[in-house]
């Protein structure tokens, strides 16, 4: 008796800023590949995470949080969302159940409706709800708006219902061979992940405009016998922002580097020497 056909395909993670898309992606693949922060607009580009099971392979595409674009950077971010919606097989619409429905949720829902793809409604952060009956009006509201394949409440942070989501996705994906080798969990190159991890620590450590006015690029990556030597440049927009990132006697930059180095070492499984430099590039977001 022949076995079940193998499935493979792409699933886009879409939603408002802070819906938990990157946290969910990291939890699904079991690796820290996407920057996570409580600040909005953390994700600036599409990042792919890959899950492989005997019965199928899912390639998750994490997208920037859907918001009204201002800078050229933000318009490009929204272009990535549109591209993902057009190209994937399945859409996962993430909704933070601790927030109320607003104009941003309406805009996000309308984008998903126009894409007209098979869509799961993912109700995230259920671990924060004392009364799970609060999910019912959210489910009723969204179900009136669109014919979702399924509604799955979960907690990306706690890991609740993640396997259920993977099972349902594989069932829905088209028949096909693996798109990536089974040991691969992302198609991101390590130098890009390292830059993302440095930017994540900047988001954690700084306030107000600084997190959004910074970008990180890995400029040098060298493997030696005893360590990986990494040089990352942190870009800011104005001269006044540079001393904030560096901090008094270099303490802020040292703390950012120390935190990022620990995560990069965990990813690489070896000792890392991380060097951070701060440069001013006027209006880099445009």
Secondary structure, 3 states (H helix, E strand, C coil): CCCCCCEEEEEEEEEECCCCHHHHHHHHHCCCCCCCCCCCCCCCCCEEEEEEECCEEEEEEECCCECCCCCHHHHHHHHHHHHHHHHCCEEEEEEECCCCCCHHHHHHHHHHHHHCCEEEEEEECHHHCCCCCHHHHHHHHHHHHCCCCEEEECECCCCECHHHHHHHHHHHCCECCCCCCCCCCECCCHHHHHHHHHHHHHHHHCCCCHHHHCEEEEEEEEECCCCEEEEEEEEECCHHHHHHHHCHHHHHHHHHHHHHHHHHHHHHCCCEEEEEEEEECCCCCC
